[in-house]
Amino acid sequence: MEVCGTHTEAISRSGLRAVLPKKIELITGPGCPVCVTPQRDIDAVIGLARSGIPVACYGDVLRVPGTEMSLEQAKASGAKVRAVYSVEEAMVWQKSEPKVIFFGIGFETTAPMTASIIKRGLVVYCAHKYFPPAMLALSCDPQIKIDGFINPGHVSAIVGLKSYRAIKKPQVVAGFKPGDVLLAIIMLLRQIVAGEAIVENEYRRLVRPSGNRQAQKLLADVFTPADSEWRGLGTIPKSGMAIKRKYVKMDAEVIYGKVINRYFAKSKVKSHQPKADPPGAEKSKVCRCGEVIKGLIPPEKCRLFGRACTPEKPIGACMVSREGACRIKYEYK
Amino acid sequence: MKDGLIKLSHGGGGVEMQELLYDVFKILPKSNDWRGRDQDAAYRQWPGSALRSSSIAGGKGGAKEGQKLVFTTDSYIVDPLFFPGGDIGKLAICGTINDLAVMGARPLGISLSLVIEEGFAIDDLKKILRSIAAVSRREKVAIVTGDTKVVEKGGVRGIVINTSGVGAVNHPVDNSGLRIGDLIIVSGGIGEHALAILAKRFNYQTKLKSDCQPLWRLIAPIKDYLTACKDPTRGGISSALNEMAQKSKVKIVLFEKQIPVKKEVRAMSEILGFSVYDLACEGRFVAGVPKNKIAKVLKILKKLPPVADPPWADKQKPAFIGRVDKGRGVILETELGKRILPMPEGKLVPRIC
């Protein structure tokens, strides 16, 4: 299983799957941060935007459908929503819009930058997550048959190799060129044949075994692990980054808690996750992003894929995000 | 213009506006063929006479039967206004010249409409006008008519420019004429404009500059050999080639290794997460060429002098990048296999034109 959206894209872009022997199957895992952000968080941020609070966010999350609308639609109907390429653009916007909040999503790759703007006085709605706990949950899920992991290159550049040791499966941290992925597969195969389950590093030109200590320090200063819901995977213990009490004044969920609750009360949006589809619900009418994210089914097994659900009119987050498995499959098919 | 800032009164139709226009006209060169630049509309003799009398490179003497007048328009909202390799003014005039050129049409005249935000620096306006004037002078394509409006602060971001252009052509080259067996060429490296803009926005240190340049002098000597032609602006070559394939009802197969991409473009697009094929060019064209003409076309293009002044002068580096087959869509042959090159959709790029 490759668990990094950038790997998914790089593999598809190079056409690598076509040249792999049939006995090797590359499954796409939950490496897309937009795809695993719960509906509640999307709705809450839309609620803040519609209540007059300017929102800066990464571009990918603009089109994710919330319960009533997307952030993009909220923007079109007058909410102040701006897509930014980096947190620094949000800081610049703050000069003219002091109340701006930043919607922080992503794993350890993007979280340090969010931590830095929290320390510099920008309010954040934090939906960041730690990635290794999700890998641990996947490796323990009896439904998912994985022989080894291709570990995320950029997350590993931050966290190093230590965080993965609890996962008792063969793992190789890989870079993003086709050659990197192929070498990582060879290294995994050697481990599997030898009956080993260790963490190896193919991406040595960027990833140090100890990771990026400065970024780790920043994360530890600003965030603390909390149980967190992953869309499609359920709640994973200690996998969410919660803003520490000392920075509570920068925590949008706390300081705008009443605004969010008022929005949920007024609109059709529920503050809790929608109920799971009833048993026997027609698979043809149901978004199966959850199963796609776990690698249980390829995107094309979802009946909505390419029909009711396309990049132009997405139903699930996996079709919206550039790193979403469904989006990538659709574009590179 | 007294140096300073644009005021609402500059768009008011009164004395200040007349003074502004007087200074604008001083910067923009006049046309020998068009009259009425200061009137409500400009006018000139019908294009046939222009082909007889004009001396611009590429013009043929003698009017022919069935000549067509070509008309195009575009608006420009690029941010930032000034970028390595050009500015919004150069972008505007080149953009309209190029929309005519890729139809095989000789540009005859351009209109220039400015919508300026109150408080805009007049020095910046002058720089933009001088950029337009430089291209106009070199290409001998005049700004023959125009309009100026000033809006209140916040009404627009800085300045918005609209240019419309008229051209003349005997046999328009459109973008739906590809035939099975044709080969596909690109006139130079791709993605340079989009990334020059992004590099400026993010303060990346790079020598990369926009490829923004007028294309008429490149297309004029080869237009009769082209079966289809398009300039890959927003959406890059993915968009342009998908559109051409769809309209021509053919399949285009591209050879990834042969598509010219500068190192800086590849590196920055990887950092920012864009496909180079989706990135805008503002001084390139893609075209279909019959197989038996490809050597001649490439030879002509390679011998042409640069169309820009130093230090932006660039020798032409056209490349053969693909072929036209039976089928539909655009396929990219990569190092390892093949994949579809889709029409770009909803990808976020900064305003680039």
Interface residues (C-beta under 8 A of the other chain):
Chain A: T6 S12 R13 S14 G15 L16 A18 V19 G59 L62 R63 A83 Y85 S86 P178 P311 E312 R322 E331 Y332 K333
Chain B: R201 F202 L272 G273 S275 T334 E335 L336 G337 K338 R339 I340 P342 E345 G346 K347 L348
